[in-house]
Protein backbone atom coordinates (compact mmCIF):
# COMPACT_ATOMS: atom_id res chain seq x y z
CA UNK A 1 0.00 0.00 0.00
CA UNK A 2 3.01 2.36 -0.23
CA UNK A 3 3.93 4.79 -3.00
CA UNK A 4 6.89 4.32 -5.39
CA UNK A 5 8.66 7.24 -7.10
CA UNK A 6 10.98 6.66 -10.07
CA UNK A 7 12.70 9.91 -11.08
CA UNK A 8 14.32 10.94 -14.38
CA UNK A 9 13.04 8.00 -16.43
CA UNK A 10 14.41 9.66 -19.59
CA UNK A 11 17.92 8.83 -18.36
CA UNK A 12 17.18 5.08 -18.38
CA UNK A 13 15.96 4.61 -21.96
CA UNK A 14 17.24 1.02 -22.22
CA UNK A 15 15.28 0.03 -19.07
CA UNK A 16 11.97 1.56 -20.17
CA UNK A 17 10.74 -1.60 -22.02
CA UNK A 18 11.18 -3.49 -18.73
CA UNK A 19 9.18 -0.78 -16.93
CA UNK A 20 6.46 -1.06 -19.59
CA UNK A 21 6.26 -4.84 -19.00
CA UNK A 22 6.06 -4.33 -15.21
CA UNK A 23 3.21 -1.85 -15.62
CA UNK A 24 1.34 -4.19 -17.96
CA UNK A 25 1.63 -6.99 -15.36
CA UNK A 26 0.01 -4.84 -12.63
CA UNK A 27 -3.47 -6.33 -12.18
CA UNK A 28 -6.13 -4.43 -10.22
CA UNK A 29 -7.07 -7.47 -8.11
CA UNK A 30 -3.42 -8.07 -7.13
CA UNK A 31 -2.53 -4.47 -6.18
CA UNK A 32 -3.35 -2.64 -2.95
CA UNK A 33 -5.89 0.19 -3.57
CA UNK A 34 -3.53 2.64 -1.84
CA UNK A 35 -0.53 1.81 -4.07
CA UNK A 36 0.66 4.55 -6.43
CA UNK A 37 3.50 4.56 -8.98
CA UNK A 38 4.91 8.02 -9.72
CA UNK A 39 7.21 8.55 -12.71
CA UNK A 40 9.09 11.75 -13.57
CA UNK A 41 10.67 12.37 -16.97
CA UNK A 42 11.62 15.03 -19.46
CA UNK A 43 9.80 14.76 -22.80
CA UNK A 44 11.25 11.78 -24.65
CA UNK A 45 10.16 9.97 -27.86
CA UNK A 46 11.35 6.69 -26.28
CA UNK A 47 8.95 6.86 -23.32
CA UNK A 48 6.43 3.96 -23.58
CA UNK A 49 3.13 5.14 -25.05
CA UNK A 50 1.12 2.48 -23.15
CA UNK A 51 2.22 3.93 -19.79
CA UNK A 52 1.16 7.42 -20.90
CA UNK A 53 -2.21 6.12 -22.09
CA UNK A 54 -2.97 4.26 -18.86
CA UNK A 55 -1.70 6.91 -16.43
CA UNK A 56 -2.68 10.39 -15.26
CA UNK A 57 -0.31 12.92 -16.82
CA UNK A 58 0.83 16.16 -15.16
CA UNK A 59 3.17 18.70 -16.72
CA UNK A 60 5.13 21.50 -15.08
CA UNK A 61 5.79 24.29 -17.56
CA UNK A 62 6.98 27.85 -16.93
CA UNK A 63 4.29 30.56 -17.20
CA UNK A 64 3.95 32.18 -20.62
CA UNK A 65 5.06 35.78 -20.94
CA UNK A 66 7.56 38.07 -19.24
CA UNK A 67 5.24 39.33 -16.49
CA UNK A 68 3.92 35.89 -15.61
CA UNK A 69 7.44 34.44 -15.40
CA UNK A 70 8.63 37.31 -13.20
CA UNK A 71 5.61 36.95 -10.93
CA UNK A 72 6.16 33.19 -10.71
CA UNK A 73 9.74 33.71 -9.56
CA UNK A 74 8.75 36.17 -6.81
CA UNK A 75 5.99 33.88 -5.53
CA UNK A 76 8.75 31.52 -4.37
CA UNK A 77 10.28 34.22 -2.09
CA UNK A 78 9.29 35.63 1.29
CA UNK A 79 10.16 38.89 3.05
CA UNK A 80 12.61 36.99 5.28
CA UNK A 81 14.46 35.67 2.23
CA UNK A 82 14.63 39.15 0.66
CA UNK A 83 16.27 40.55 3.80
CA UNK A 84 18.53 37.57 4.60
CA UNK A 85 21.71 39.20 3.31
CA UNK A 86 24.39 41.55 4.70
CA UNK A 87 23.70 43.95 1.81
CA UNK A 88 19.87 43.83 1.61
CA UNK A 89 19.47 46.82 -0.71
CA UNK A 90 22.01 45.57 -3.26
CA UNK A 91 20.67 42.03 -2.96
CA UNK A 92 17.08 43.08 -3.71
CA UNK A 93 18.17 45.17 -6.68
CA UNK A 94 20.33 42.43 -8.20
CA UNK A 95 17.72 39.78 -7.34
CA UNK A 96 15.14 41.66 -9.41
CA UNK A 97 17.68 41.86 -12.25
CA UNK A 98 18.37 38.13 -11.98
CA UNK A 99 14.65 37.24 -11.98
CA UNK A 100 14.09 39.57 -14.94
CA UNK A 101 16.95 37.83 -16.77
CA UNK A 102 15.36 34.43 -16.03
CA UNK A 103 11.96 35.62 -17.34
CA UNK A 104 13.62 37.24 -20.35
CA UNK A 105 15.46 34.13 -21.57
CA UNK A 106 12.32 31.98 -21.10
CA UNK A 107 10.09 34.42 -22.98
CA UNK A 108 12.63 34.73 -25.85
CA UNK A 109 11.69 31.18 -26.87
CA UNK A 110 8.40 32.53 -28.26
CA UNK A 111 10.39 34.18 -31.07
CA UNK A 112 11.75 30.86 -32.34
CA UNK A 113 15.21 30.88 -33.95
CA UNK A 114 15.33 34.68 -33.63
CA UNK A 115 15.36 34.23 -29.84
CA UNK A 116 17.38 31.02 -29.49
CA UNK A 117 18.87 28.70 -32.10
CA UNK A 118 17.74 25.84 -29.84
CA UNK A 119 14.74 26.25 -27.44
CA UNK A 120 16.33 25.45 -24.05
CA UNK A 121 14.31 24.19 -21.08
CA UNK A 122 15.59 26.56 -18.37
CA UNK A 123 14.10 25.69 -14.98
CA UNK A 124 13.35 27.25 -11.61
CA UNK A 125 16.30 25.24 -10.27
CA UNK A 126 18.70 27.27 -12.45
CA UNK A 127 17.35 30.47 -10.90
CA UNK A 128 17.42 29.10 -7.34
CA UNK A 129 21.12 28.18 -7.59
CA UNK A 130 21.96 31.60 -9.07
CA UNK A 131 20.04 33.38 -6.26
CA UNK A 132 21.89 31.35 -3.61
CA UNK A 133 25.25 32.23 -5.19
CA UNK A 134 24.28 35.91 -5.42
CA UNK A 135 23.48 35.99 -1.69
CA UNK A 136 26.69 34.14 -0.77
CA UNK A 137 28.99 36.38 -2.82
CA UNK A 138 27.38 39.57 -1.50
CA UNK A 139 27.95 38.27 2.06
CA UNK A 140 31.54 37.19 1.37
CA UNK A 141 32.95 40.27 -0.41
CA UNK A 142 32.94 43.98 0.35
CA UNK A 143 32.82 44.85 -3.36
CA UNK A 144 30.30 43.09 -5.57
CA UNK A 145 32.16 40.64 -7.91
CA UNK A 146 30.06 41.28 -11.01
CA UNK A 147 32.45 39.40 -13.31
CA UNK A 148 32.33 36.26 -11.15
CA UNK A 149 28.54 36.41 -10.78
CA UNK A 150 28.08 36.80 -14.52
CA UNK A 151 30.40 33.91 -15.31
CA UNK A 152 28.82 31.54 -12.79
CA UNK A 153 25.31 32.40 -13.95
CA UNK A 154 25.56 32.39 -17.74
CA UNK A 155 28.41 29.91 -18.20
CA UNK A 156 27.66 27.34 -15.50
CA UNK A 157 24.18 27.55 -13.97
CA UNK A 158 22.31 28.37 -17.18
CA UNK A 159 25.13 27.79 -19.65
CA UNK A 160 25.30 24.10 -18.81
CA UNK A 161 22.13 23.67 -20.90
CA UNK A 162 23.26 25.96 -23.73
CA UNK A 163 25.04 23.85 -26.34
CA UNK A 164 25.12 26.28 -29.29
CA UNK A 165 28.08 28.71 -29.27
CA UNK A 166 25.97 31.54 -30.77
CA UNK A 167 23.39 31.07 -28.01
CA UNK A 168 26.17 31.17 -25.39
CA UNK A 169 27.23 34.54 -26.78
CA UNK A 170 23.61 35.74 -26.62
CA UNK A 171 22.94 34.64 -23.04
CA UNK A 172 26.19 36.24 -21.83
CA UNK A 173 25.21 39.48 -23.55
CA UNK A 174 21.70 39.48 -22.02
CA UNK A 175 22.95 38.85 -18.48
CA UNK A 176 25.36 41.81 -18.66
CA UNK A 177 22.29 44.07 -18.81
CA UNK A 178 20.94 42.78 -15.48
CA UNK A 179 23.92 41.86 -13.29
CA UNK A 180 25.81 45.14 -13.59
CA UNK A 181 26.53 48.26 -11.47
CA UNK A 182 23.83 50.19 -13.35
CA UNK A 183 21.17 47.86 -11.91
CA UNK A 184 21.76 49.46 -8.47
CA UNK A 185 20.90 52.90 -9.90
CA UNK A 186 17.37 54.13 -9.14
CA UNK A 187 15.16 53.98 -12.21
CA UNK A 188 17.74 52.16 -14.37
CA UNK A 189 15.99 50.99 -17.55
CA UNK A 190 16.28 47.46 -18.91
CA UNK A 191 14.74 48.41 -22.28
CA UNK A 192 15.11 51.20 -24.83
CA UNK A 193 11.58 52.53 -24.18
CA UNK A 194 12.14 52.86 -20.44
CA UNK A 195 9.06 50.75 -19.74
CA UNK A 196 11.01 48.05 -17.85
CA UNK A 197 12.97 49.60 -14.98
CA UNK A 198 14.86 48.55 -11.88
CA UNK A 199 12.35 49.35 -9.08
CA UNK A 200 13.30 50.89 -5.69
CA UNK A 201 14.03 48.29 -3.01
CA UNK A 202 11.07 47.36 -0.81
CA UNK A 203 9.18 44.42 0.61
CA UNK A 204 7.69 41.49 -1.32
CA UNK A 205 4.31 43.19 -1.74
CA UNK A 206 6.05 46.21 -3.29
CA UNK A 207 7.74 44.02 -5.90
CA UNK A 208 4.54 42.09 -6.66
CA UNK A 209 2.70 45.39 -7.23
CA UNK A 210 5.48 46.64 -9.51
CA UNK A 211 5.38 43.41 -11.54
CA UNK A 212 1.57 43.52 -11.86
CA UNK A 213 1.88 46.95 -13.54
CA UNK A 214 4.03 45.55 -16.36
CA UNK A 215 2.36 44.86 -19.76
CA UNK A 216 0.71 41.46 -20.07
CA UNK A 217 2.13 40.96 -23.57
CA UNK A 218 5.67 42.33 -23.83
CA UNK A 219 6.89 44.05 -26.97
CA UNK A 220 10.05 42.76 -28.72
CA UNK A 221 12.00 45.77 -27.40
CA UNK A 222 11.90 44.14 -23.94
CA UNK A 223 14.28 41.53 -25.39
CA UNK A 224 16.42 43.92 -27.40
CA UNK A 225 14.71 42.95 -30.67
CA UNK A 226 13.22 44.97 -33.50
CA UNK A 227 9.41 45.30 -33.64
CA UNK A 228 9.46 43.12 -36.78
CA UNK A 229 10.24 40.15 -34.51
CA UNK A 230 6.58 40.13 -33.49
CA UNK A 231 5.56 39.55 -37.13
CA UNK A 232 8.16 36.80 -37.53
CA UNK A 233 6.86 35.04 -34.40
CA UNK A 234 3.21 35.30 -35.54
CA UNK A 235 4.06 34.03 -39.03
CA UNK A 236 5.93 31.05 -37.60
CA UNK A 237 3.00 30.12 -35.34
CA UNK A 238 0.54 30.47 -38.25
CA UNK A 239 2.70 28.36 -40.59
CA UNK A 240 2.96 25.64 -37.94
CA UNK A 241 -0.83 25.68 -37.42
CA UNK A 242 -1.61 25.41 -41.14
CA UNK A 243 0.90 22.58 -41.62
CA UNK A 244 -0.86 20.66 -38.86
CA UNK A 245 -4.26 21.32 -40.48
CA UNK A 246 -2.85 20.18 -43.85
CA UNK A 247 -1.72 16.88 -42.32
CA UNK A 248 -5.18 16.30 -40.83
CA UNK A 249 -7.10 16.96 -44.05
CA UNK A 250 -8.78 13.90 -45.64
CA UNK A 251 -6.76 12.29 -48.43
CA UNK A 252 -9.80 11.32 -50.53
CA UNK A 253 -11.37 13.81 -52.95
CA UNK A 254 -15.15 14.17 -53.01
CA UNK A 255 -17.48 15.46 -55.70
CA UNK A 256 -16.55 16.16 -59.32
CA UNK A 257 -13.22 17.15 -60.78
CA UNK A 258 -9.91 15.31 -60.89
CA UNK A 259 -9.14 12.58 -58.39
CA UNK A 260 -6.28 12.85 -55.91
CA UNK A 261 -4.25 10.30 -57.91
CA UNK A 262 -4.67 12.33 -61.11
CA UNK A 263 -3.45 15.49 -59.39
CA UNK A 264 -0.40 13.70 -57.97
CA UNK A 265 0.38 12.17 -61.38
CA UNK A 266 0.18 15.60 -63.05
CA UNK A 267 2.42 17.11 -60.36
CA UNK A 268 5.00 14.32 -60.77
CA UNK A 269 4.91 14.62 -64.56
CA UNK A 270 5.31 18.42 -64.36
CA UNK A 271 8.32 18.19 -62.02
CA UNK A 272 9.95 15.45 -64.12
CA UNK A 273 9.91 17.78 -67.11
CA UNK A 274 11.59 20.52 -65.05
CA UNK A 275 14.36 18.34 -63.56
CA UNK A 276 17.66 19.78 -64.87
CA UNK A 277 19.93 17.57 -66.99
CA UNK A 278 22.69 15.73 -65.16
CA UNK A 279 26.22 17.14 -65.23
CA UNK A 280 28.88 15.46 -67.39
CA UNK A 281 31.45 14.71 -64.69
CA UNK A 282 34.12 13.43 -67.10
CA UNK A 283 33.64 16.48 -69.31
CA UNK A 284 34.02 18.77 -66.28
CA UNK A 285 37.24 17.04 -65.19
CA UNK A 286 38.71 17.46 -68.69
CA UNK A 287 37.67 21.11 -68.98
CA UNK A 288 38.56 21.93 -65.35
CA UNK A 289 41.43 19.54 -64.51
CA UNK A 290 42.93 19.11 -61.07
CA UNK A 291 45.34 22.03 -60.66
CA UNK A 292 47.65 23.06 -57.84
CA UNK A 293 46.85 26.76 -58.25
CA UNK A 294 43.04 26.47 -58.73
CA UNK A 295 41.15 24.60 -56.01
CA UNK A 296 37.81 25.79 -57.42
CA UNK A 297 38.08 23.14 -60.14
CA UNK A 298 37.83 20.45 -57.45
CA UNK A 299 34.96 22.31 -55.76
CA UNK A 300 33.06 22.45 -59.09
CA UNK A 301 33.47 18.69 -59.69
CA UNK A 302 32.35 17.84 -56.14
CA UNK A 303 29.27 20.08 -56.42
CA UNK A 304 28.34 18.51 -59.77
CA UNK A 305 28.58 15.00 -58.24
CA UNK A 306 26.28 16.03 -55.36
CA UNK A 307 23.69 17.54 -57.71
CA UNK A 308 23.85 14.49 -59.98
CA UNK A 309 23.04 12.26 -57.02
CA UNK A 310 19.96 14.37 -56.22
CA UNK A 311 18.84 14.54 -59.88
CA UNK A 312 19.21 10.75 -60.22
CA UNK A 313 17.08 10.10 -57.12
CA UNK A 314 14.45 12.58 -58.33
CA UNK A 315 14.17 11.01 -61.78
CA UNK A 316 13.99 7.44 -60.47
CA UNK A 317 11.48 8.18 -57.70
CA UNK A 318 9.20 10.29 -59.94
CA UNK A 319 9.23 7.55 -62.56
CA UNK A 320 8.39 4.92 -59.92
CA UNK A 321 5.58 6.93 -58.31
CA UNK A 322 3.98 7.56 -61.72
CA UNK A 323 4.12 3.82 -62.48
CA UNK A 324 2.67 3.03 -59.04
CA UNK A 325 -0.24 5.42 -59.62
CA UNK A 326 -0.99 3.63 -62.91
CA UNK A 327 -0.77 0.24 -61.19
CA UNK A 328 2.36 -1.00 -63.00
CA UNK A 329 4.40 -1.41 -59.78
CA UNK A 330 3.53 -1.89 -56.10
CA UNK A 331 2.96 1.32 -54.13
CA UNK A 332 5.55 0.93 -51.36
CA UNK A 333 5.55 2.92 -48.11
CA UNK A 334 8.30 5.20 -49.45
CA UNK A 335 6.38 5.87 -52.67
CA UNK A 336 3.16 6.51 -50.74
CA UNK A 337 4.96 9.04 -48.50
CA UNK A 338 6.36 10.69 -51.60
CA UNK A 339 2.91 10.85 -53.23
CA UNK A 340 1.50 12.48 -50.09
CA UNK A 341 4.32 15.05 -50.16
CA UNK A 342 3.66 15.87 -53.82
CA UNK A 343 -0.04 16.36 -53.03
CA UNK A 344 0.78 18.62 -50.04
CA UNK A 345 3.39 20.64 -52.00
CA UNK A 346 6.18 19.45 -49.67
CA UNK A 347 9.67 18.23 -50.59
CA UNK A 348 9.68 14.40 -50.30
CA UNK A 349 11.85 12.96 -47.53
CA UNK A 350 13.81 10.78 -49.96
CA UNK A 351 14.87 13.96 -51.81
CA UNK A 352 15.72 15.81 -48.59
CA UNK A 353 18.11 13.08 -47.48
CA UNK A 354 20.31 13.56 -50.58
CA UNK A 355 19.36 17.19 -51.24
CA UNK A 356 20.46 20.61 -50.04
CA UNK A 357 19.17 22.34 -46.90
CA UNK A 358 15.91 24.14 -47.67
CA UNK A 359 12.65 25.23 -46.02
CA UNK A 360 10.88 26.06 -49.29
CA UNK A 361 7.64 24.38 -50.39
CA UNK A 362 8.00 21.97 -53.31
CA UNK A 363 7.08 24.46 -56.06
CA UNK A 364 9.67 27.02 -54.91
CA UNK A 365 12.22 24.27 -54.17
CA UNK A 366 12.00 23.03 -57.78
CA UNK A 367 12.62 26.56 -59.13
CA UNK A 368 15.54 26.95 -56.69
CA UNK A 369 17.07 23.67 -57.86
CA UNK A 370 16.85 24.84 -61.49
CA UNK A 371 18.56 28.15 -60.59
CA UNK A 372 21.34 26.36 -58.68
CA UNK A 373 22.05 23.99 -61.57
CA UNK A 374 22.00 26.91 -64.04
CA UNK A 375 24.70 28.67 -61.99
CA UNK A 376 26.99 25.66 -62.34
CA UNK A 377 26.06 25.04 -66.01
CA UNK A 378 26.99 28.69 -66.75
CA UNK A 379 30.26 28.19 -64.87
CA UNK A 380 31.07 25.10 -66.98
CA UNK A 381 30.01 26.73 -70.26
CA UNK A 382 32.10 29.88 -69.65
CA UNK A 383 35.27 27.80 -69.17
CA UNK A 384 36.52 29.87 -66.22
CA UNK A 385 35.63 30.51 -62.58
CA UNK A 386 32.87 33.14 -62.08
CA UNK A 387 33.80 36.73 -61.23
CA UNK A 388 31.16 36.65 -58.46
CA UNK A 389 30.14 33.44 -56.72
CA UNK A 390 26.49 32.84 -55.84
CA UNK A 391 27.10 31.31 -52.41
CA UNK A 392 23.44 30.27 -52.11
CA UNK A 393 23.92 27.85 -55.00
CA UNK A 394 26.52 25.67 -53.28
CA UNK A 395 25.50 22.33 -51.83
CA UNK A 396 28.43 22.53 -49.41
CA UNK A 397 29.61 26.18 -49.15
CA UNK A 398 32.28 25.29 -46.57
CA UNK A 399 34.23 23.45 -49.29
CA UNK A 400 34.05 26.55 -51.50
CA UNK A 401 35.39 28.75 -48.66
CA UNK A 402 38.20 26.30 -47.97
CA UNK A 403 39.03 26.33 -51.70
CA UNK A 404 39.36 30.14 -51.63
CA UNK A 405 41.74 29.92 -48.66
CA UNK A 406 43.71 27.13 -50.31
CA UNK A 407 44.25 29.17 -53.46
CA UNK A 408 45.74 31.99 -51.37
CA UNK A 409 47.86 29.64 -49.22
CA UNK A 410 49.36 27.91 -52.28
CA UNK A 411 49.93 31.18 -54.16
CA UNK A 412 51.96 32.69 -51.31
CA UNK A 413 53.23 29.38 -49.82
CA UNK A 414 51.55 29.92 -46.44
CA UNK A 415 50.13 27.33 -44.05
CA UNK A 416 46.38 27.17 -44.68
CA UNK A 417 45.72 26.84 -40.92
CA UNK A 418 46.92 30.43 -40.47
CA UNK A 419 44.75 31.87 -43.27
CA UNK A 420 41.44 33.55 -42.41
CA UNK A 421 39.12 36.01 -44.13
CA UNK A 422 38.66 39.73 -43.65
CA UNK A 423 35.49 41.17 -45.18
CA UNK A 424 34.79 44.18 -47.39
CA UNK A 425 31.19 45.12 -48.21
CA UNK A 426 31.11 46.37 -51.81
CA UNK A 427 29.30 49.50 -52.95
CA UNK A 428 28.89 48.20 -56.50
CA UNK A 429 26.15 45.82 -57.55
CA UNK A 430 27.45 42.33 -58.31
CA UNK A 431 26.40 42.84 -61.95
CA UNK A 432 28.89 45.73 -62.23
CA UNK A 433 31.81 43.49 -61.26
CA UNK A 434 33.37 42.40 -64.55
CA UNK A 435 36.52 40.88 -63.07
CA UNK A 436 37.33 38.79 -60.01
CA UNK A 437 39.69 40.05 -57.27
CA UNK A 438 43.42 39.33 -57.24
CA UNK A 439 43.06 37.34 -54.00
CA UNK A 440 39.97 35.87 -52.38
CA UNK A 441 36.54 35.99 -54.01
CA UNK A 442 33.39 38.06 -54.41
CA UNK A 443 30.17 36.49 -53.10
CA UNK A 444 26.48 37.39 -53.40
CA UNK A 445 23.12 35.88 -52.49
CA UNK A 446 22.96 36.53 -48.72
CA UNK A 447 19.88 37.81 -46.85
CA UNK A 448 19.83 39.58 -43.48
CA UNK A 449 17.25 39.12 -40.72
CA UNK A 450 16.87 41.46 -37.73
CA UNK A 451 18.63 44.46 -39.32
CA UNK A 452 19.73 45.78 -42.73
CA UNK A 453 22.87 47.03 -44.45
CA UNK A 454 22.95 50.78 -45.19
CA UNK A 455 25.36 51.47 -48.07
CA UNK A 456 25.33 55.24 -47.47
CA UNK A 457 26.28 55.00 -43.80
CA UNK A 458 28.45 51.91 -44.50
CA UNK A 459 27.00 50.35 -41.38
CA UNK A 460 24.42 47.84 -40.23
CA UNK A 461 21.26 49.70 -39.10
CA UNK A 462 17.77 48.91 -37.80
CA UNK A 463 15.31 47.26 -40.18
CA UNK A 464 12.50 49.21 -41.74
CA UNK A 465 9.02 48.45 -40.34
CA UNK A 466 7.49 45.25 -41.76
CA UNK A 467 10.66 44.48 -43.75
CA UNK A 468 11.63 41.12 -42.28
CA UNK A 469 14.49 40.25 -44.64
CA UNK A 470 16.78 42.39 -46.79
CA UNK A 471 19.28 41.51 -49.48
CA UNK A 472 22.88 41.88 -48.37
CA UNK A 473 25.31 43.71 -50.64
CA UNK A 474 27.97 41.75 -52.51
CA UNK A 475 30.98 41.00 -50.35
CA UNK A 476 34.71 40.54 -50.91
CA UNK A 477 36.24 37.74 -48.84
CA UNK A 478 39.90 38.77 -48.48
CA UNK A 479 42.21 36.00 -47.26
CA UNK A 480 44.97 37.12 -44.89
CA UNK A 481 47.71 35.26 -43.05
CA UNK A 482 47.84 35.41 -39.23
CA UNK A 483 45.21 38.13 -39.18
CA UNK A 484 44.15 39.77 -35.92
CA UNK A 485 40.38 40.12 -35.50
CA UNK A 486 39.18 43.72 -35.00
CA UNK A 487 37.80 44.37 -31.51
CA UNK A 488 35.54 47.34 -32.24
CA UNK A 489 33.51 48.80 -35.10
CA UNK A 490 32.21 45.45 -36.34
CA UNK A 491 29.39 42.99 -35.69
CA UNK A 492 30.50 39.38 -35.89
CA UNK A 493 27.51 38.01 -37.76
CA UNK A 494 26.77 34.28 -38.20
CA UNK A 495 25.85 33.01 -41.67
CA UNK A 496 23.42 30.09 -41.93
CA UNK A 497 21.99 28.12 -44.85
CA UNK A 498 18.34 28.26 -43.70
CA UNK A 499 16.21 30.18 -41.18
CA UNK A 500 16.04 27.40 -38.55
CA UNK A 501 19.66 28.32 -37.57
CA UNK A 502 20.14 25.17 -35.49
CA UNK A 503 22.18 22.43 -37.13
CA UNK A 504 23.91 19.17 -36.32
CA UNK A 505 27.57 18.26 -36.66
CA UNK A 506 27.98 16.25 -39.88
CA UNK A 507 30.59 13.60 -40.64
CA UNK A 508 32.73 16.28 -42.35
CA UNK A 509 33.14 18.07 -39.02
CA UNK A 510 31.02 21.01 -40.20
CA UNK A 511 27.54 22.06 -39.09
CA UNK A 512 24.68 21.11 -41.40
CA UNK A 513 23.45 24.72 -41.20
CA UNK A 514 26.11 27.17 -39.96
CA UNK A 515 28.50 28.38 -42.70
CA UNK A 516 30.88 31.01 -41.31
CA UNK A 517 31.28 34.21 -39.27
CA UNK A 518 31.21 37.49 -41.20
CA UNK A 519 32.42 40.84 -39.82
CA UNK A 520 30.02 43.65 -40.76
CA UNK A 521 30.86 47.32 -39.97
CA UNK A 522 28.61 48.93 -37.35
CA UNK A 523 28.38 52.28 -35.60
CA UNK A 524 26.40 50.76 -32.73
CA UNK A 525 27.68 48.43 -30.05
CA UNK A 526 27.91 44.80 -31.16
CA UNK A 527 25.76 43.67 -28.21
CA UNK A 528 22.71 45.44 -29.72
CA UNK A 529 22.78 43.19 -32.79
CA UNK A 530 23.56 40.07 -30.74
CA UNK A 531 20.40 40.56 -28.63
CA UNK A 532 18.37 41.35 -31.77
CA UNK A 533 19.38 37.97 -33.23
CA UNK A 534 20.79 39.49 -36.42
CA UNK A 535 22.06 36.85 -38.87
CA UNK A 536 22.69 36.25 -42.57
CA UNK A 537 21.18 33.40 -44.61
CA UNK A 538 21.93 31.85 -47.98
CA UNK A 539 18.25 30.99 -48.57
CA UNK A 540 14.78 31.96 -47.30
CA UNK A 541 11.44 30.13 -47.30
CA UNK A 542 10.61 31.55 -50.72
CA UNK A 543 12.40 32.54 -53.93
CA UNK A 544 13.91 35.98 -53.29
CA UNK A 545 16.79 36.28 -55.76
Order of alpha helices (4+ residues) and beta strands (2+ residues): beta-alpha-beta-alpha-alpha-alpha-alpha-alpha-alpha-alpha-alpha-alpha-alpha-alpha-alpha-alpha-alpha-alpha-beta-alpha-beta-beta-beta-beta-beta-beta-beta-beta-beta-alpha-beta
